[in-house]
Amino acid sequence: MSAWIEMISDQDADGDVRDALADARTPHGTVDNVLRVHSLRPNTMRGHMALYRSVLHDESNTIPTWFQETIGSYVSMINDCPYSLANHWANAAHLIDDPERAAAVETALRARRPQDAFDGAELALLRYAEKLTVSPDKMEETDIAQLRESGVNDGEILESNQIICYFNYVNRSINGLGVTTEGDVVGYYADA
């Protein structure tokens, strides 16, 4: 466990904290630091979990999971958030399931040149992600029109918006509290 503020261990947790930690357990049986950092306020841990699960792990979402993870990774690269990038790029690369393609995507995104690896709707969504992350005050209705013109429907626009906004929130939370991956199992798809 590693952060700049106190995090309550499983052994020291009782009552509401213990219950919130139980709800936050990963398939590996652990609680990632991104959620454990909320242990002093289990109500915010529950809120974070609900948002996370609705944005990235809801079966009604239609953007492919690999691309959801790619959008989150791109936002995390832009925000220089090593924690989120380590976890979500591991997921994206696993789901891309082609090491050469994953390497090309990572190189393009790190250079902030998504056009080197994407086109069409995917490129439009990544450009939207960058603008909303870097210049939220500059967003205009034409940004949405461009997404539609590239073939993105309004439901996918909303999904991508929520992914982008979630990662901007969590990147700032993690970076602002000094949360690291120390003790975490990195990536949902990592071997247990």
N, C-alpha and C positions, 0 to 999 in steps of 0.2 A: 504494500500500500504506500502510495506516495502522493502527497499534495502539500501545499503550504498551510493548510488548515487541518485541524483534527478530523480524522475519519474513525468512526467507531468500528471495531473489529467484530466479527461474528461472536467471539467469546464474550465480549463486553456488552453485546446488544441485548436489550430486553423490551418487552411490550411492543409498542408501535414501531420502534426501530427494527426489532427482530422480524416483525411481520412484513415491513416494507422491504427489508433485505431478502426475505424469502420470496417475495413477489418479483424481485429484481434478478434472481438467479438465472444464469445462462444455461444452455444445454450442457455445459461442462460442470455445472454445479457451483460455479463461482459467481461473485458479484464484481463486475468491472468497476474500476476506479471512477469512471465517468458518472456512475450512479452512486457508488459508495460515498463520494464527496458530499452528497446530500444527506448523509446519515444524521447530521445534527438537526435536520429539518425533514423528517420523513414525508411530510406533505409535498415538498418540492421534488423529492425522489419519485413519488407516485405521479406527479404531474409530468415530469420528464419522461418517465416510462410510457405513459399514455400517449404523449406526443410522438415519441420515437416509434412506438409500435404502429401507430396509425399512419405515419409518414412512410416508413420503410417496410413494415411487415404486415400489411393488410392485404388480404387476398383480393379485395375489390380494386386495388391499384392496377393500372393497365400498362404503365411504362415498364419495360422488362427490368427484372431485378438487377442484372449486370449494369444496366444504364443508370438505374437509381443510385447504385453504389458509385458509379463513375461520376455522376453529378456531385454527389457528396464529397468524393475525393478531390474533385476540381475545386470546389469551394474551400476545402481544407488546405489545398496547396496555396490558393490565393491568400488565405488568412494565416499561412504559416503555422498550422496546427499539427504538430507531429503526431499527437495522440490519435486524433480522428483519421489522419491520413494512414497511419500504420494499420489501423483496424479496417477501414473501409476500402483502402486500395488492395489489401490482402483479399478481401471479399470480391472486389471487382475483377481482379486478375484471375482468381479461381473460377469465377463465373464466365469470364471471357473464354476460358478453356483453350487458349492458343497462346503459348508463351511469346511468340514473335509479335502477334497482334497486341498483346498486353504491353509488351515493351514499347512498341510504336506509339500506343495510346499514352502511356506514361510519359514518354519523351515529349510528345506534342503538348500535353497538358502542363508539364513542368515549365516548358518554354512559353506558355500562354499562347500557343499556336494550335488550337483545336482543329483548325482547317487542314492541318497536316495529316490528321487521322480520321476526320469526320466530314460528312457533307449532309445536305438536306436537313431534315427535321432535327437530327441529333446535333448537328453543328449549330443550328438556330437555338436550340435549348441550352447548349453550352455557352454561347454568346450571351444569352439572356442571364444565365447564372453569373457570368463574370460581371456584367453591368449591374445587376441587382446587388451583388456583393461589394463591388468597388464604388459604385455611384448610385446608391438607392434614391437619392434626391433628383436624379436626372431621368428617372423612368417616365415614359410617356405611353400614351395609348398606341402609338405607332409600333412600339416594341411588341405589343400583343398582336397587332395586325401582321407583323413580320413572321411571328410564330405560326399564325393561321395560314399565311401564304406558303409556308414551308411544309404544311401538312399536319401541323399539330392541332388537335381539337381542344376545346375549352376545358374538358376534364383533365387532359394531359397537361395543359397549361397550369391548372390549379395544382395538380400533383407535383409538377416540377417546382412551382413556386413554393410549396410547402417543404419540399426537400431542401431547397436553397435556403429558405428562412430558418429551418431547423438547424442546418449545419452552421449558419452564421451565429445562431444563438449558442449552440453547444461549443463551437470553436472559441467563442469569447468567454464562455463559462470556464472551460478547461484551461485556456491560456491564462485567464485572470486569477485562477486558484492554483496554478502550478501543478496540475494533475499530470502524472506520467503513467506509462503502461507497466511500471514496476509491479510485478505480482499478477498481472492480467494474463489471460490466454488471448493472444492477439488474433483477431479475425474470427468471426462466427464460424467459419468453415475450417478453422484450425483443428488438427487432430486432438481429441480429448485425452 
